[in-house]
Amino acid sequence: MKEFYRVLSAEALKLRRTLALRLAVVTPLTIVILVFGIYAQRHETISPGANPLTGFAQLILTMWTIILLPLYAALAAALLASIEHQGNNWMRLLALPVSRGFIYAAKWIAGIALLLVSSLVLSTGVCAAAEALRAIKPGWGTMALPTTMIFKGAILSFCAAGLLFSIQMWISLRWRGFLPGLVVAAVALILMFLSARGGGALFASIFPWSLPAMAMAPSSPHRVLAVTWGVFGGAAVSAIACFLLSRHEFE
């Protein structure tokens, strides 16, 4: 375990001042600021018994889980892998007297940590933006802040993203460059949108790239399935990938 801890510590040091770490903060805040700007300029009548802050938070979470989270997961995986692909660092790294499985497992943990950071930044940003709307919009000051719904949706979507991230990480580590992983993510999003138009709810609950959206949606009948499949499927894929990659030689 000491060996794995040293490998994990080295991976954490590599993340400092990297684009992957910056994007974990900037990406979720971008969508929060965009939707906040739209709501701040809107003039609407509040229906009796309705809470517009719930709709505000739900819109951000929906856009995050459908578009930005899958794309960010693919980009984070590619950026983490590029640290070693650039300069052919694999030759030196895999020659060290440590288990290759530990090296790859540390990559996975670093990527999952980035996704967790982005989810927490998103939740905090939505709550802060909602509080700002309560202060600047007439009649919104008495509205309850849906903090539980915000954090629950973000955490569930993070858990459900485990499978898609494991697939993207495997692709990015196995093949050099950003193109393979990003192409897979783009094609997967197109398939997800096509299945949504066709009403394939069951397909969406098992398709890796649509799992975060299914897990976030409060009315989804397959919410538990999406989270379970994302967590355990992601763990299984990462274990298989670490085993196969540890037997692969980079040239």
N, C-alpha and C positions, 0 to 999 in steps of 0.2 A: 504493500500500500504506500510505503514511502516513495517508491519509484514512481507510482502513478501520481502522487501528490506533486512531485518535482516536475513531471511532464505537464500537469495541469497548471502549475504556477508559471511555467515557461510560456504556455499558451496564453495565459492571462496577460503576461507582459507584452506579448506580440500584439495584443489588441489595442494597447495604448496608442492614442493619436492616429488610429486607423480610420479610413473612410467607413468601414463597416460599423464601428462604434458610433461615429457621428450620425450616420443614417438611422441608427436605432432610436435616436432622439428626434432628428429632423423630420423623418418620414411621418410618424404619427402626428406631430405638431402641425405639419403642413395641412393635413385634412381638417384638423380642429380649427385652425385659423381661417381656412377657406369657408367652412360651413358657418362659423361664427360671424364672418363678415356678411354673409348672405342674410342670416337671421337678424343681425343688428340693423340692417337697412329695411327690413320688411315691416309693414304696418298691417297688422291683422287683428281681427276680433276674436277674443278667446271664447270658445264655446263653454257653456255652463258644465262644470264637472270635469273639464278637460285640463290636462297639464301640458302646455307646449314644450316644457323642458324635457319631457319624456320623448316627444317626437324629435327634438333637437339631438338628444343623445342617441336615439335609435338610428337616425339618419347617418350619423358619423360612424357608429359601429357597423352598420350595413355596408357603407362604402369601404371601410377598413377591411372587413372580412372577405368581401367579394373581390376587391381589386388590389388594394395596397398590400395587405398581408401576404398573399401568395407571391406577389412580385418581389416584395422585400425579402421574403424567405429565400427565393431563388438568388437574388442579388447578394444577400449575406453569405450564402453558401459559396457562391463564386468568389467573393472577396476573401473569405477565409482560406479557400483552396489556393487562390493566387499568391498568397504569402509564401507558400512553398513551391508553387510552380515557377514563379519568377526566379531567375538565376539558378534553376535546377537545384533548389535546396533539398529536394527529396533524397538525392544521392548522399548528402552529408547527414541528413536527419535520420535516415533509415540505417546508417552505418553506426549509429550510437549504440552503446551496450544497454539498451532498454527494449522492452517488449514493443513490437510494432503495433500490436493491438491497443496498447495504452496510448500511443501517439494518435491513432485515429479516433479513439474514444474521447480524447481530450478535445479534438476538433469538434466532435458532435456536441459535447457539453458547452463549449464556447459558443457555438451557434445557437443552442437552446437558450443560453443565458442572454444572448442578444435579443432573441424573440421575446423573452420575459421582460427585459428592459423596455422594449418598444411597447409592450402591452401595458405596463405600469405607467409609462409616460403618457400613453393614449388616455388611460383612465383618469389620471391626474389632470391632464389637459382638458378633458371634457368637463370634469367637475369645476375647474377654474373658469372655463368659458361659460358654463351654465350659471355660475355665481355672478359673473360679469353681466350676463343678460338680465338676471334678476335685478341688478342695480341700475341698469340704464333704460330698461323698457317699462313703461307704465303698466301697472297691473300684474307684473310678473313677480313682484317682490314677495307676495304671499304664497307663491307656488313652491311645492316641496321639491327639493333636489333629489333626483332618483339615483343616489349614490350606490345603493345596493345593486340596482339593475346594471349600472355602468360597469362596476368592477366585476360583477358576476359574468356579464357578457364577454368582457375582455379576457378574463381568466379562462373561461370555457373555450373560447376560440383559440387561445394560446395552446391549451391542452390538445385540442383537435388538430392543430397544425403540426403535431409531431410527425405524422406519417408523411405529409408532403415535404416537410423539411428534410427528413431522412432520405427520401428519394432524391431530392435536389442536391443534398450533400454528397451522396454517393456518386452522382453524375459528375459533379464539379471536381471531386477528388480523383475520379478515374480518368477523366479527359481534361486536357489543358484548355485554357481559354474560357471566356465568358459565354461564348456563343452556344455551346451544347445545353447548358443549364437554362439559359434564358429562352432558347427556342422551345424546350420542353415546357417551360412555364407558360409561354404564350399559347402554344397549342392546347395545353390543358385548360387554360381559361376560355378559349374558344369552345372547346367541348363542353365546359361547364355551362356557358351561356346557352348553347344549343339544347342541352338537356333541360335547362330551366324553361326554355320556351316550349319544349315538348311536354312539360309537366312531369318529368321523371323525378319525383321526390325520393323514391327508394334508391335510384341510381345516385342522386346527389348525396345521400347519406352514407355511401360507401366510396364515392369517388374522392381521392385524397385532397384535391384542390378545392372542393366545395365543402369539406368537413367543417372548417371554421365558421362559415356562414350558417350551416345547419345547426351547429352547436350554440351559436349566438342567438338565433331566432327563438323568442320565448314560446311561440305557438307551434314550433316544429315537432311533429309526432316522433321523429327519429333523433331527437336531441341526445339522448343517452347513448344510442348506437354510434352517433358521430363522434362523441367524446371518447367512448371506449375504443372504437376502431382507431382513432387518432393516436391515443396513448399507447395501447398495446401493439398496434400495427407498426407505429414508429419505432418502438423498442425492438421489435423483431427484425425489422428491416435494418436498423442501425447495427444490430449484433451480427447479422449475416454479412452486411457490407464491411464491417471491421474485420471479420474473419477472411473474407475474400481479398480485400485490399492488402492485408498483411502478407498475403502470398504473391502479390503482384510486384514486379520489378519495374521501376521507372527508368527510362533511358534518356 
